Amino acid sequence: MGKPVMISVSGVRGIVGQGLTPELMLKFSAAAGMFYGKGSVLVGRDSRVTGNMIKHAVFSGLMSVGCDPVDIGICSTPTVEHAVKFSDAVGGIIITASHNPAEWNALKLLNRDGIFLNEEEGRRVKDIIDKDLIEYVMWENIGVSSEKTCVTSAHIKSILSMDIIDVAKIKERKFKVALDCVNGAGSTVMPEILGELGCEIFPINMEPTGDFSHNPEPVPGNLTELCQVVRDNKADIGVAVDPDVDRCAIIDENGNPVGEEYTLVLSEKYVLEKRKGPVVANVSTTRAVDDVAREAGVEVFRTKVGEINVVKKMIAVNASVGGEGNGGLILPDVHLGRDAPMAAAVILSALAESDKTVSELKKEVPLYYMAKNRIEIANANADEILKKIIDMSDESKLDLTDGVKINEENYWIQVRKSNTEPIIRIMAEAATQEKAQSLCDRYIEIIKKFTG
C-alpha cells in the first residue's frame, strides 16, 4: 500500500521493515525527548506484534537524550491520554497504527496534558530530525526506565464518575452486550468497564495478540461476525472497537450496524439533554450532528479532520461534546481525546435512562447515508488534483476547510488527501445510499482522469 513510511507533524507511520525501522523509531523518539525536555514520558502500545520491538527502540531513544520512559504496557490510546493528564509526566508516546492493517505501526506524541501535539509542536519535533539537532547525553545522564500499572483501572474510574453516566440505572438493566475487540488493546479495558456496569458480555476476538481477526476498521462491512453474535445471543447491543480503542461502533438489538457516524450523533443527543453547550465535529462528519444541535439550540463548529483540530476548537469554544464521524467521541469530562470505552458507557446510559432500544434511539435522529471511498495516488500530486476539482466547481458551494467539500441542499461530497496514508479520500452523504455512492463513483472517475 503506497509509501512504506510517512513522517509528518502528526508523527511517524509506516510498514514495519519497509521504511519503518527500529533505527527510525529510535531517532524519532530521541527527537521527541528533545522536545519534551527532561522528565518522565509514559509509553503505551496496542497489541500489534511489532509493538514490543518498537517499544525498546522508543525507550532507547528517550533514554539517550536523558528522558525517563515509563512502560504502561498494552493499553488503549485514551487510557494513555488519561494517564499522562493525571501524572507528572512531560509527555506520552503511543505505539499504534490505529485501524491500519497489522503490518503497519506508528508513533503518536502527547503533550503533558495528554493531548496530541498540535501542528506547530509536531513541526518542532520534525525539525529536530530534519536539521539533525538531537543531542545525546553522556553516560552518567542516561534516562532511567520504569513500569507503571493500574492505568486502565484509573481511566475506567474516571469514566464511571462522570455526572452524565448513570451507573445505577445501567446496572439495573443488566444489558447483554456482544463485544468485538479485534484482538487489539480493547481486551484490556472493554470487558472491565462493561463488567463494572453489570453487563453480561458475549465476547469475540478478545486476545491481545495483534493477530487481527478481520479488517480492524470498525465499519459495517467488517462487523458481520459481531452482528451474528448479537442475533444468536439476543443481545441488547453490539460494541466494536478498533485496535487502539479510540473508535467505537455499535450494532442494534436486531444485529444491524448503526453506522460509525451515529456513535457521535446518539452520544451528542444524550449529552445535550444533560447540558447545553457548543458541539465540535470535523467537516467529514454527518449533517445529523447539526440537526441534533439545532434541536437543542446550540452552535456547531466544524474543523479539519484530525483529533487535535477538534480538540483545539473544543477548548476554544468550551464545547460540551465533540468528535469525529468515524466512531470517535470526545467529552471534556475525563480527557480531551477520542474514547471508545467512554462512548460505550454514554450509549448504555442513554439506553438505560430512556428505556429504549438502540434502534428506537436511532429513529429519534435524522437519518443520512454516507459512502466512503479511497483511491491510491502513488506519485500523483494530491494538491494539484484538489485544485482541478476546485476549478471545476461552483465557488459558492465550496468549503475548503479540509480538501474540497461541495455542499448542496440534499447532499455533500468531499475530496481530501489523507493525513496518514498516500491516498485521496472521497466521501459523500445523501438521502439514500445509492445517491451517496454514485457521487463518490463520479469523483473517483474524475480523479482517475486527472491522474492519467
C-alpha positions as a Python dict, from the first residue, in 0.01 Angstrom:
ca = {
    (1, 'M'): (0, 0, 0),
    (2, 'G'): (165, 320, -118),
    (3, 'K'): (471, 461, 54),
    (4, 'P'): (625, 241, 324),
    (5, 'V'): (676, 528, 571),
    (6, 'M'): (532, 875, 632),
    (7, 'I'): (694, 1129, 865),
    (8, 'S'): (484, 1437, 932),
    (9, 'V'): (381, 1679, 1204),
    (10, 'S'): (132, 1410, 1314),
    (11, 'G'): (407, 1160, 1392),
    (12, 'V'): (561, 873, 1201),
    (13, 'R'): (367, 588, 1043),
    (14, 'G'): (457, 310, 805),
    (15, 'I'): (501, -55, 722),
    (16, 'V'): (743, -226, 958),
    (17, 'G'): (1051, -346, 774),
    (18, 'Q'): (976, -128, 473),
    (19, 'G'): (1090, 210, 593),
    (20, 'L'): (958, 189, 947),
    (21, 'T'): (1272, 55, 1112),
    (22, 'P'): (1397, 38, 1473),
    (23, 'E'): (1661, 298, 1379),
    (24, 'L'): (1393, 541, 1265),
    (25, 'M'): (1182, 478, 1575),
    (26, 'L'): (1485, 542, 1797),
    (27, 'K'): (1570, 865, 1617),
    (28, 'F'): (1212, 990, 1622),
    (29, 'S'): (1181, 910, 1993),
    (30, 'A'): (1507, 1090, 2069),
    (31, 'A'): (1372, 1395, 1885),
    (32, 'A'): (1052, 1370, 2088),
    (33, 'G'): (1262, 1354, 2405),
    (34, 'M'): (1449, 1667, 2298),
    (35, 'F'): (1114, 1840, 2251),
    (36, 'Y'): (981, 1725, 2588),
    (37, 'G'): (1293, 1802, 2790),
    (38, 'K'): (1399, 1609, 3097),
    (39, 'G'): (1132, 1415, 3283),
    (40, 'S'): (922, 1102, 3261),
    (41, 'V'): (744, 1002, 2938),
    (42, 'L'): (464, 744, 2953),
    (43, 'V'): (479, 484, 2675),
    (44, 'G'): (179, 267, 2588),
    (45, 'R'): (105, 47, 2291),
    (46, 'D'): (-165, -152, 2120),
    (47, 'S'): (-132, -526, 2070),
    (48, 'R'): (46, -533, 1732),
    (49, 'V'): (316, -798, 1708),
    (50, 'T'): (572, -529, 1621),
    (51, 'G'): (487, -319, 1926),
    (52, 'N'): (731, -479, 2167),
    (53, 'M'): (1024, -434, 1929),
    (54, 'I'): (932, -71, 1868),
    (55, 'K'): (887, -11, 2241),
    (56, 'H'): (1252, -99, 2303),
    (57, 'A'): (1361, 140, 2027),
    (58, 'V'): (1142, 414, 2178),
    (59, 'F'): (1292, 354, 2523),
    (60, 'S'): (1645, 370, 2383),
    (61, 'G'): (1571, 694, 2202),
    (62, 'L'): (1418, 860, 2507),
    (63, 'M'): (1688, 744, 2747),
    (64, 'S'): (1964, 852, 2509),
    (65, 'V'): (1858, 1217, 2549),
    (66, 'G'): (1801, 1197, 2925),
    (67, 'C'): (1427, 1124, 2944),
    (68, 'D'): (1283, 860, 3178),
    (69, 'P'): (1046, 629, 2986),
    (70, 'V'): (765, 464, 3182),
    (71, 'D'): (621, 144, 3036),
    (72, 'I'): (244, 128, 3089),
    (73, 'G'): (210, -178, 2868),
    (74, 'I'): (-62, -277, 2624),
    (75, 'C'): (-347, -35, 2677),
    (76, 'S'): (-590, 181, 2486),
    (77, 'T'): (-497, 516, 2336),
    (78, 'P'): (-748, 701, 2559),
    (79, 'T'): (-600, 522, 2859),
    (80, 'V'): (-256, 661, 2774),
    (81, 'E'): (-403, 1009, 2727),
    (82, 'H'): (-578, 988, 3063),
    (83, 'A'): (-267, 853, 3236),
    (84, 'V'): (-47, 1135, 3106),
    (85, 'K'): (-302, 1401, 3205),
    (86, 'F'): (-318, 1275, 3563),
    (87, 'S'): (56, 1226, 3613),
    (88, 'D'): (365, 1443, 3639),
    (89, 'A'): (494, 1318, 3303),
    (90, 'V'): (624, 1569, 3050),
    (91, 'G'): (452, 1380, 2769),
    (92, 'G'): (349, 1046, 2626),
    (93, 'I'): (419, 824, 2327),
    (94, 'I'): (160, 583, 2190),
    (95, 'I'): (278, 298, 1970),
    (96, 'T'): (-17, 226, 1743),
    (97, 'A'): (-127, 245, 1382),
    (98, 'S'): (-490, 260, 1493),
    (99, 'H'): (-714, 96, 1232),
    (100, 'N'): (-437, 26, 978),
    (101, 'P'): (-354, -339, 891),
    (102, 'A'): (-122, -546, 1110),
    (103, 'E'): (194, -476, 908),
    (104, 'W'): (168, -105, 992),
    (105, 'N'): (274, 71, 1309),
    (106, 'A'): (325, 429, 1420),
    (107, 'L'): (427, 666, 1696),
    (108, 'K'): (187, 933, 1821),
    (109, 'L'): (303, 1203, 2061),
    (110, 'L'): (112, 1356, 2352),
    (111, 'N'): (188, 1676, 2541),
    (112, 'R'): (194, 1693, 2921),
    (113, 'D'): (-187, 1740, 2923),
    (114, 'G'): (-242, 1410, 2744),
    (115, 'I'): (-341, 1584, 2420),
    (116, 'F'): (-189, 1510, 2079),
    (117, 'L'): (73, 1760, 1968),
    (118, 'N'): (-63, 2041, 1755),
    (119, 'E'): (80, 2124, 1413),
    (120, 'E'): (335, 2374, 1544),
    (121, 'E'): (457, 2135, 1814),
    (122, 'G'): (474, 1849, 1566),
    (123, 'R'): (677, 2063, 1330),
    (124, 'R'): (927, 2135, 1607),
    (125, 'V'): (981, 1761, 1656),
    (126, 'K'): (1017, 1708, 1282),
    (127, 'D'): (1266, 1995, 1261),
    (128, 'I'): (1483, 1831, 1526),
    (129, 'I'): (1508, 1527, 1298),
    (130, 'D'): (1539, 1713, 967),
    (131, 'K'): (1804, 1954, 1097),
    (132, 'D'): (1994, 1687, 1291),
    (133, 'L'): (1954, 1868, 1623),
    (134, 'I'): (1948, 1562, 1851),
    (135, 'E'): (2192, 1598, 2142),
    (136, 'Y'): (2272, 1265, 2307),
    (137, 'V'): (2366, 1282, 2676),
    (138, 'M'): (2678, 1143, 2841),
    (139, 'W'): (2663, 805, 3009),
    (140, 'E'): (2603, 943, 3358),
    (141, 'N'): (2291, 1132, 3240),
    (142, 'I'): (2119, 846, 3058),
    (143, 'G'): (1749, 824, 3147),
    (144, 'V'): (1605, 556, 3374),
    (145, 'S'): (1323, 327, 3265),
    (146, 'S'): (1040, 201, 3485),
    (147, 'E'): (694, 45, 3472),
    (148, 'K'): (354, 167, 3588),
    (149, 'T'): (40, -41, 3641),
    (150, 'C'): (-327, 29, 3719),
    (151, 'V'): (-360, 297, 3450),
    (152, 'T'): (-660, 123, 3293),
    (153, 'S'): (-850, 97, 3622),
    (154, 'A'): (-791, 468, 3686),
    (155, 'H'): (-924, 551, 3339),
    (156, 'I'): (-1239, 344, 3395),
    (157, 'K'): (-1294, 501, 3737),
    (158, 'S'): (-1287, 848, 3580),
    (159, 'I'): (-1541, 748, 3313),
    (160, 'L'): (-1782, 596, 3564),
    (161, 'S'): (-1752, 906, 3786),
    (162, 'M'): (-1889, 1133, 3511),
    (163, 'D'): (-2211, 1311, 3608),
    (164, 'I'): (-2382, 1208, 3285),
    (165, 'I'): (-2321, 834, 3333),
    (166, 'D'): (-2599, 676, 3540),
    (167, 'V'): (-2415, 369, 3663),
    (168, 'A'): (-2701, 252, 3887),
    (169, 'K'): (-2958, 258, 3608),
    (170, 'I'): (-2723, 79, 3369),
    (171, 'K'): (-2667, -194, 3628),
    (172, 'E'): (-3043, -229, 3677),
    (173, 'R'): (-3091, -303, 3308),
    (174, 'K'): (-2838, -590, 3309),
    (175, 'F'): (-2760, -531, 2944),
    (176, 'K'): (-2649, -816, 2722),
    (177, 'V'): (-2354, -683, 2521),
    (178, 'A'): (-2181, -851, 2228),
    (179, 'L'): (-1822, -727, 2213),
    (180, 'D'): (-1558, -738, 1939),
    (181, 'C'): (-1209, -614, 2030),
    (182, 'V'): (-1046, -745, 1708),
    (183, 'N'): (-764, -894, 1922),
    (184, 'G'): (-643, -542, 1994),
    (185, 'A'): (-590, -337, 2308),
    (186, 'G'): (-965, -322, 2369),
    (187, 'S'): (-943, -651, 2556),
    (188, 'T'): (-754, -469, 2833),
    (189, 'V'): (-1033, -220, 2903),
    (190, 'M'): (-1369, -305, 2744),
    (191, 'P'): (-1455, -620, 2945),
    (192, 'E'): (-1359, -442, 3267),
    (193, 'I'): (-1574, -135, 3212),
    (194, 'L'): (-1871, -338, 3087),
    (195, 'G'): (-1834, -567, 3387),
    (196, 'E'): (-1835, -266, 3621),
    (197, 'L'): (-2163, -166, 3456),
    (198, 'G'): (-2322, -503, 3530),
    (199, 'C'): (-2337, -618, 3169),
    (200, 'E'): (-2344, -977, 3050),
    (201, 'I'): (-2075, -993, 2783),
    (202, 'F'): (-2062, -1212, 2473),
    (203, 'P'): (-1703, -1155, 2360),
    (204, 'I'): (-1524, -1237, 2036),
    (205, 'N'): (-1167, -1165, 1923),
    (206, 'M'): (-1050, -1083, 2274),
    (207, 'E'): (-687, -1198, 2281),
    (208, 'P'): (-444, -900, 2264),
    (209, 'T'): (-219, -1079, 2016),
    (210, 'G'): (-229, -825, 1735),
    (211, 'D'): (-349, -1103, 1505),
    (212, 'F'): (-647, -907, 1379),
    (213, 'S'): (-935, -1142, 1309),
    (214, 'H'): (-1073, -917, 1035),
    (215, 'N'): (-1001, -578, 883),
    (216, 'P'): (-960, -377, 1204),
    (217, 'E'): (-1151, -66, 1097),
    (218, 'P'): (-1490, -78, 1279),
    (219, 'V'): (-1713, -14, 977),
    (220, 'P'): (-2026, -218, 893),
    (221, 'G'): (-1862, -437, 629),
    (222, 'N'): (-1609, -565, 884),
    (223, 'L'): (-1858, -643, 1162),
    (224, 'T'): (-2061, -931, 1019),
    (225, 'E'): (-1940, -1174, 1287),
    (226, 'L'): (-2038, -935, 1565),
    (227, 'C'): (-2382, -883, 1409),
    (228, 'Q'): (-2436, -1259, 1418),
    (229, 'V'): (-2326, -1279, 1782),
    (230, 'V'): (-2588, -1014, 1867),
    (231, 'R'): (-2859, -1215, 1692),
    (232, 'D'): (-2751, -1552, 1829),
    (233, 'N'): (-2750, -1429, 2190),
    (234, 'K'): (-3040, -1184, 2166),
    (235, 'A'): (-2805, -912, 2289),
    (236, 'D'): (-2927, -559, 2357),
    (237, 'I'): (-2632, -406, 2175),
    (238, 'G'): (-2311, -492, 1996),
    (239, 'V'): (-1995, -290, 2055),
    (240, 'A'): (-1690, -294, 1828),
    (241, 'V'): (-1365, -106, 1880),
    (242, 'D'): (-1054, -58, 1670),
    (243, 'P'): (-709, -186, 1780),
    (244, 'D'): (-622, 118, 1993),
    (245, 'V'): (-977, 171, 2121),
    (246, 'D'): (-1038, 533, 2030),
    (247, 'R'): (-1320, 443, 1788),
    (248, 'C'): (-1646, 273, 1881),
    (249, 'A'): (-1914, 135, 1650),
    (250, 'I'): (-2242, -12, 1768),
    (251, 'I'): (-2484, -279, 1647),
    (252, 'D'): (-2855, -259, 1728),
    (253, 'E'): (-3056, -530, 1902),
    (254, 'N'): (-3156, -681, 1567),
    (255, 'G'): (-2795, -734, 1462),
    (256, 'N'): (-2786, -435, 1226),
    (257, 'P'): (-2490, -193, 1220),
    (258, 'V'): (-2592, 153, 1334),
    (259, 'G'): (-2305, 309, 1139),
    (260, 'E'): (-1994, 459, 1296),
    (261, 'E'): (-2124, 812, 1229),
    (262, 'Y'): (-2406, 757, 1474),
    (263, 'T'): (-2187, 679, 1775),
    (264, 'L'): (-2123, 1054, 1791),
    (265, 'V'): (-2479, 1155, 1697),
    (266, 'L'): (-2653, 940, 1960),
    (267, 'S'): (-2398, 1043, 2223),
    (268, 'E'): (-2437, 1409, 2127),
    (269, 'K'): (-2815, 1392, 2169),
    (270, 'Y'): (-2785, 1234, 2512),
    (271, 'V'): (-2518, 1477, 2633),
    (272, 'L'): (-2710, 1785, 2513),
    (273, 'E'): (-3016, 1665, 2703),
    (274, 'K'): (-2799, 1679, 3015),
    (275, 'R'): (-2620, 2007, 2947),
    (276, 'K'): (-2620, 2271, 2678),
    (277, 'G'): (-2306, 2386, 2504),
    (278, 'P'): (-2134, 2407, 2167),
    (279, 'V'): (-2064, 2099, 1958),
    (280, 'V'): (-1745, 2047, 1755),
    (281, 'A'): (-1702, 1800, 1470),
    (282, 'N'): (-1482, 1776, 1164),
    (283, 'V'): (-1608, 1866, 817),
    (284, 'S'): (-1631, 1498, 719),
    (285, 'T'): (-1890, 1418, 986),
    (286, 'T'): (-2260, 1367, 914),
    (287, 'R'): (-2508, 1655, 895),
    (288, 'A'): (-2710, 1476, 1161),
    (289, 'V'): (-2474, 1642, 1411),
    (290, 'D'): (-2603, 1983, 1300),
    (291, 'D'): (-2966, 1869, 1314),
    (292, 'V'): (-2934, 1740, 1671),
    (293, 'A'): (-2752, 2057, 1781),
    (294, 'R'): (-3014, 2278, 1616),
    (295, 'E'): (-3291, 2099, 1803),
    (296, 'A'): (-3101, 2154, 2128),
    (297, 'G'): (-3042, 2521, 2045),
    (298, 'V'): (-2663, 2506, 2043),
    (299, 'E'): (-2399, 2601, 1788),
    (300, 'V'): (-2186, 2362, 1581),
    (301, 'F'): (-1825, 2435, 1489),
    (302, 'R'): (-1654, 2241, 1208),
    (303, 'T'): (-1281, 2173, 1180),
    (304, 'K'): (-1028, 1996, 963),
    (305, 'V'): (-1010, 1620, 1003),
    (306, 'G'): (-783, 1512, 1286),
    (307, 'E'): (-843, 1472, 1657),
    (308, 'I'): (-617, 1760, 1758),
    (309, 'N'): (-811, 2001, 1534),
    (310, 'V'): (-1138, 1905, 1702),
    (311, 'V'): (-979, 1926, 2048),
    (312, 'K'): (-830, 2273, 1987),
    (313, 'K'): (-1169, 2408, 1882),
    (314, 'M'): (-1341, 2237, 2176),
    (315, 'I'): (-1105, 2416, 2413),
    (316, 'A'): (-1156, 2748, 2233),
    (317, 'V'): (-1538, 2738, 2245),
    (318, 'N'): (-1575, 2546, 2573),
    (319, 'A'): (-1765, 2269, 2395),
    (320, 'S'): (-1994, 2023, 2570),
    (321, 'V'): (-1926, 1747, 2321),
    (322, 'G'): (-1713, 1685, 2016),
    (323, 'G'): (-1581, 1412, 1796),
    (324, 'E'): (-1538, 1267, 1453),
    (325, 'G'): (-1777, 1062, 1244),
    (326, 'N'): (-1554, 757, 1249),
    (327, 'G'): (-1686, 644, 1586),
    (328, 'G'): (-1476, 891, 1784),
    (329, 'L'): (-1646, 1064, 2080),
    (330, 'I'): (-1468, 1336, 2278),
    (331, 'L'): (-1601, 1472, 2607),
    (332, 'P'): (-1407, 1721, 2820),
    (333, 'D'): (-1513, 1549, 3143),
    (334, 'V'): (-1231, 1293, 3151),
    (335, 'H'): (-968, 1391, 2894),
    (336, 'L'): (-961, 1559, 2555),
    (337, 'G'): (-932, 1266, 2317),
    (338, 'R'): (-1148, 1010, 2138),
    (339, 'D'): (-1251, 742, 2382),
    (340, 'A'): (-1434, 420, 2290),
    (341, 'P'): (-1488, 295, 2649),
    (342, 'M'): (-1644, 631, 2733),
    (343, 'A'): (-1860, 620, 2420),
    (344, 'A'): (-1989, 275, 2514),
    (345, 'A'): (-2075, 397, 2865),
    (346, 'V'): (-2258, 702, 2727),
    (347, 'I'): (-2464, 492, 2485),
    (348, 'L'): (-2553, 243, 2760),
    (349, 'S'): (-2656, 530, 2987),
    (350, 'A'): (-2878, 669, 2709),
    (351, 'L'): (-3040, 327, 2670),
    (352, 'A'): (-3089, 285, 3044),
    (353, 'E'): (-3240, 628, 3107),
    (354, 'S'): (-3469, 622, 2803),
    (355, 'D'): (-3574, 258, 2848),
    (356, 'K'): (-3549, 230, 2469),
    (357, 'T'): (-3364, 2, 2231),
    (358, 'V'): (-3073, 106, 2010),
    (359, 'S'): (-3293, 102, 1700),
    (360, 'E'): (-3550, 321, 1875),
    (361, 'L'): (-3282, 573, 1973),
    (362, 'K'): (-3159, 588, 1614),
    (363, 'K'): (-3512, 660, 1487),
    (364, 'E'): (-3511, 975, 1700),
    (365, 'V'): (-3230, 1136, 1499),
    (366, 'P'): (-3221, 1233, 1129),
    (367, 'L'): (-3101, 955, 902),
    (368, 'Y'): (-2847, 1013, 627),
    (369, 'Y'): (-2644, 769, 424),
    (370, 'M'): (-2274, 801, 372),
    (371, 'A'): (-2034, 646, 124),
    (372, 'K'): (-1662, 644, 194),
    (373, 'N'): (-1408, 556, -72),
    (374, 'R'): (-1035, 590, -124),
    (375, 'I'): (-806, 596, -421),
    (376, 'E'): (-431, 541, -410),
    (377, 'I'): (-245, 822, -584),
    (378, 'A'): (106, 675, -588),
    (379, 'N'): (329, 958, -715),
    (380, 'A'): (47, 1189, -824),
    (381, 'N'): (31, 1535, -667),
    (382, 'A'): (-275, 1545, -441),
    (383, 'D'): (-277, 1925, -419),
    (384, 'E'): (-289, 1957, -797),
    (385, 'I'): (-582, 1716, -810),
    (386, 'L'): (-770, 1917, -547),
    (387, 'K'): (-703, 2243, -733),
    (388, 'K'): (-852, 2098, -1051),
    (389, 'I'): (-1165, 1995, -860),
    (390, 'I'): (-1192, 2346, -716),
    (391, 'D'): (-1162, 2496, -1064),
    (392, 'M'): (-1450, 2283, -1197),
    (393, 'S'): (-1682, 2355, -901),
    (394, 'D'): (-1934, 2627, -812),
    (395, 'E'): (-1738, 2857, -580),
    (396, 'S'): (-2048, 2950, -378),
    (397, 'K'): (-2090, 2588, -268),
    (398, 'L'): (-1730, 2520, -172),
    (399, 'D'): (-1595, 2458, 176),
    (400, 'L'): (-1215, 2447, 170),
    (401, 'T'): (-1164, 2382, 541),
    (402, 'D'): (-1010, 2044, 460),
    (403, 'G'): (-961, 1946, 100),
    (404, 'V'): (-1262, 2028, -115),
    (405, 'K'): (-1618, 1991, 15),
    (406, 'I'): (-1912, 2073, -210),
    (407, 'N'): (-2233, 2146, -19),
    (408, 'E'): (-2569, 2103, -188),
    (409, 'E'): (-2911, 2125, -25),
    (410, 'N'): (-2970, 1750, -17),
    (411, 'Y'): (-2616, 1614, -21),
    (412, 'W'): (-2248, 1693, 12),
    (413, 'I'): (-1930, 1543, -126),
    (414, 'Q'): (-1575, 1587, -1),
    (415, 'V'): (-1240, 1507, -159),
    (416, 'R'): (-933, 1532, 64),
    (417, 'K'): (-587, 1388, 93),
    (418, 'S'): (-524, 1160, 387),
    (419, 'N'): (-312, 1283, 677),
    (420, 'T'): (-174, 936, 741),
    (421, 'E'): (-168, 742, 412),
    (422, 'P'): (-72, 814, 47),
    (423, 'I'): (-434, 818, -66),
    (424, 'I'): (-716, 1054, -151),
    (425, 'R'): (-1040, 1003, 39),
    (426, 'I'): (-1375, 1061, -129),
    (427, 'M'): (-1681, 1088, 95),
    (428, 'A'): (-2042, 1172, 21),
    (429, 'E'): (-2360, 1197, 224),
    (430, 'A'): (-2711, 1192, 81),
    (431, 'A'): (-3069, 1083, 146),
    (432, 'T'): (-3002, 736, 4),
    (433, 'Q'): (-2704, 503, -4),
    (434, 'E'): (-2730, 478, -382),
    (435, 'K'): (-2706, 855, -424),
    (436, 'A'): (-2409, 881, -190),
    (437, 'Q'): (-2220, 604, -369),
    (438, 'S'): (-2299, 744, -715),
    (439, 'L'): (-2148, 1077, -608),
    (440, 'C'): (-1831, 900, -493),
    (441, 'D'): (-1815, 697, -813),
    (442, 'R'): (-1838, 1013, -1021),
    (443, 'Y'): (-1548, 1180, -842),
    (444, 'I'): (-1336, 865, -846),
    (445, 'E'): (-1363, 871, -1225),
    (446, 'I'): (-1275, 1241, -1230),
    (447, 'I'): (-963, 1180, -1019),
    (448, 'K'): (-859, 889, -1240),
    (449, 'K'): (-879, 1116, -1544),
    (450, 'F'): (-667, 1378, -1368),
    (451, 'T'): (-401, 1121, -1280),
    (452, 'G'): (-395, 966, -1627),
}
